[in-house]
Amino acid sequence: MKLLSVNLGRAEAAPYADGPGGVTGIDKRPVDGPVRVSAPGPKGIGGSGLAGDAVCKREHHGGDDQAVYAMAREDMDEWERELGRTLADGAFGENLTTSGLDVSGALIGERWRVGPEVVLEITSGRIPCRTFQGHLDEKGWVKRFTQRGAPGAYLRVIVPGEIRAGDAVEIVHRPGHDVTVALQFRAVTTERTLLPRLLAAGEALHPELLRTAREYKEKYGA
């Protein structure tokens, strides 16, 4: 299990961008050398957890609980075959392109050591948006990505440090529940009746999703 690439994006104007000023940082490219990873601060204020990576629409992206976005190269390879086109590392706007990890099958609260220093914790799956669809220029992409149900994962930074392409990834903690990223994604997109199951993940779950799950259970029961 390792990092194939560490990907950073600059704020650039794009016709599909819905961020302030019509700019987006979704076009992420692999970089050489070490990249500093740290908690960026609260959502709405903090951006990316990776130094040099742009997050433009901070009311929806970035912040401590969405500091890093990881995508499995294996899932991207499946999309390459389906779409009939090459998808470079970073093409999905991910910061980390991994090999040998079932990212969408990871548990909420699962912790990874990346390289010798950094420890990251899974918080949630990525919800596709219009900017993502515009970036890939694929018709009906939001619906197709949602139906596939392999969204990749957002992570928070537990221990800061430096990472680089080629670093080993080690799972250092797996919680005792069964709430995977894929299950959480289905619960907030296509199968809302699953929302109460997310409560088993507790405070490790992205706080906005934890609040949603609690409100749903209070209104509708288990």
Secondary structure as UniProt FT lines:
FT   STRAND          2..9
FT   STRAND          12..13
FT   TURN            15..16
FT   HELIX           20..22
FT   STRAND          23..24
FT   STRAND          28..30
FT   STRAND          35..37
FT   TURN            44..45
FT   TURN            51..52
FT   TURN            58..60
FT   HELIX           64..66
FT   STRAND          68..72
FT   HELIX           73..83
FT   TURN            89..92
FT   STRAND          96..99
FT   TURN            104..105
FT   TURN            108..109
FT   STRAND          111..114
FT   TURN            115..117
FT   STRAND          118..125
FT   HELIX           130..136
FT   TURN            139..140
FT   HELIX           141..148
FT   STRAND          153..159
FT   STRAND          161..163
FT   TURN            165..166
FT   STRAND          168..173
FT   HELIX           181..189
FT   HELIX           192..204
FT   HELIX           207..220
//
